[in-house]
Amino acid sequence: PDLWGPLCAIAAQREGDPAAIDLLARLVDGGYCQPQLFEGELEAAFAADPRWPKIMDRMTLNVPAPPIELTEWPVLTPSAPLGLLDLPGRAAELRALVPAPAGGAWQTAQNALDWVSHRWKHANEHMEINDAVECLRRVDQGHRFACIEYALVLSQALNAIGIPARRLVLRQENYQVGIGRAHVVSEAWIDDLNRWVVLDGQNGLYWTGEDGTPLGAVALQQAVRPGASWPAYVTFRDDFDDASAQLW
């Protein structure tokens, strides 16, 4: 009911099958609650049907309350030991593959972010080991990986050139139901800025506050809470727009 069922309902509706909306209704009965995954396709397919408003209302009721809510989040300062994602045995090999360090840590990190976001086109293959050198070798062979591997390569590359970085898993509200509720990014300690900064390797992206300062995970979490002003963003990708920013 999370993915293939709604796709089949959309396809059936486009083929003129009168049972398409009945299929969608059964999926909602089975717990489906993520129309946003299809970026307006469900609405386009079924909005003209008089039963659609009721089905849409039922979808919103399918989302259960979260089992726990975090009201405080620890803010970590750069002190040893840190849970960094590095590649100590192959750091020299990795340094030979990544852009050379620039004049400062922030420019160096941006160059690495730009580089990794264009290194391959996103797909859903995954690595079985945390080894950026091996990941890049497989990319050269034609493999294509997901957000986890973008964060793997970016984090290990930054550590290899002297910028502490770790891999983070970020989760949406109601992450315990449905699919696609999480995204994996890097967070790097930038000496120039004296702060942690979230770097999204898949989307070549970082977020900024009202003063233009790049945001770390804690500040980003606060910036997207209900009632907060939505943060601005910077991306190195040409295919990323405001609609994508709202999703990510």
N, C-alpha and C positions, 0 to 999 in steps of 0.2 A: 504493500500500500504506500510505501514512501517514495518510489521513483518510477518503476516500470508500469505500475497500474495507471497512474495519472497520465503518463505518456501514451499508453494505449487508449485511454479515454479521449485524449486530444486527437489522436490519429483517427479514432472511430468517428468522432464528430466531424472532422474534415472530410471523411469519406461519406458523410451523410447517413451514418448508421443511427437510427432512432433510439437504440439502446445505449448510446454513449453516455448520456446523462445518468442513466440507471447504474452503469458501471461506476461512474464517479461517486454517486450516492453510496454505493456499497463500500467503496474505498474509504469514504468519510466515516461510515459506520465502523470500519476496521481501524480507525484511528488517524487517518491522514489529516495533516494540519499545516502543511508548508506550501501554500500556493506561490509564495514569493520565489521559490526555486526556479519557477518556469518564466519569470520575468514578464508577466502579463499574458502569457499564452493561454492559460486556463480562462482568464477573464475574456479574452478575445474569442475563444471557442464557445463559451457557454453563457456569456452575459445576456444574450438575447432570449434565453430560455426563462420563462417565468419562475421556474424552480430554483434558479441560480442564487438569488439572495438568501433563501432559506439554507441552501447547502453551504454557502459561504459563512453564514452565522454559525452553523454546526461545526465547521472547521475550527473556528476560533475557540469554541468550547472544548475542543479535543486536547488543548494544551494544558497539561496538569501543572499544579503549583510546583516550584522547585523544591527538592528535598532539603536544601540548606541554602542560606543566603549569607555571603560574606559581607560584613559591615566594616571590617578593617583589613588592610593588606600591609604586610611588612615591607618597609622601604629599606633595601639593602644598599649599603655604601661599599665602595671598592676596598675590601679588606680580605686578606687570605684566611682560609681557603675559599675560593669561589667555585661554583659549579660551572666552569667554562667548558665549552665544547671545542677542544683543540685536537691536534693531530701531532703529538710530539715526535713520534718516530719518523714522520714523513714531512715535517714542516718545511724542510729545505726544498723538497720536490714540489710542494704546493706553492711556495713562494715563487718558483720559476714559472708557474702557470697563471698567476694573478697579476693585475696591474701593479706597477711599482708604486711605493708610497709617495704621496704628494707632500706639499709643504707642511701640512698639519694633519692632526688626527681626523678632523671632521671632513676635510676634503678627501682624504684617503678613504674614509668610510663611504662617502658618496660615490667615489669612483668604483669601489668594489661592488656597491649596490647596483649601479648602472651596468657593470660588467656581467654580474651573475644573472640579472633579470633578462638579459638578452642571450645568455649562453645556450639555451634550448627552449623549445616550445613546451608549455605545460601539458602533461598527461598524467595518468594515474598509476604508473609503475612505481615501485618502491625499492630502495636498497635494503639489503639484509644486514649491512654493517655500516658503522659511522666512519666512512673513509672518503673524504672529498676527492682525493687523487683518483681513487678507483671510480668514483661517480663520474668525474670528468672524462676518464678513459672510456667508460661505457657510453657517455653522451657522444663522444667522437665516433663510436661504433653505430650510432643511430638510436640509442635508448632515449626515452623521454620520461621525466620524473615529475613529482608533485611538490607541493609546498614544503613538505618535510625535507626534501632533498635540496631545494633552494636554500632553506635555512641551514642545512648541514654544510653546504659548500661555502655560503657566506660567513657563517660563524667560524668555521675552521680556517678560512682564508684570512679573516680579520685577526684571529689569534696568531697566525703564522707571520703576519707583518707587524705584530706588536700592539694590536688593539684588543683588549679583553672583550669577549663576546660569548653569549650563551644562547641556547635555543629555547623558545617559549611556546607553549601551546595556549592559544587564546580561545575561549569558549563563548558562544552566544548565550543569551537567556534561554531557558528551557532546553539546554543542550542535551538533557537526558532522553529526549524523544526525537524521532525523525533522523535525518541524515544531513551531512554537510554543516554541522553546527560548530565546527572548530576549524581553526586555521593556525598554521605553524609559522613563526617568524623568528628573527634574531633580535637580540637586544645587546647593544654595544656600549661600553663605557668610553665616552669621548672626553679626553682631557681638555680640549679646547673649550668645551661647554660645561665641564664639571658635572656631568649628569649621564644617566643611562638614556639611550635613544632606541626606540623600536624601529627596526629596518625590515621591511617586507620584501624579501628577495624575489618572490614570485611576481609581484606587481611593480617592482622597482620603486617602492613607495615609502615615505615617512610622513608623519602627521605633525602639525605645528599648532602651538597655542596662539592666542590673540596677538602676542608680541612677535610672532614668527619663530619662536624658539622650538626646536624639535622636541617631541614628547617621548617620555619613557612609558612603560606599561602602566604604572600607577596613575600618572597624569592622564594618559589616554583613557583609562577606565573611567576616571572622573569626568572627562570631557564628553563622553557619550552617554552619560546617565540622563534619564528623563528630566527635562527642564533646563539642561545645560546647553550652551551655545555650541553648535557642531564645530569640531575643529577643522581647520584648513589642512590641505595636503599638498605634497610635492611628489611627482612621479617622473621617472625617466622613460616611461613607456608611452608610445603614441596611441595605443589602443585602450587606455584607461581614461574614463571620463567621470563626470559628477554622479551619474547613475551607478557606475561601478563603485565609486567611493562610498555611497550609501550602503551598498551590499556588504563590502568588505569592512 
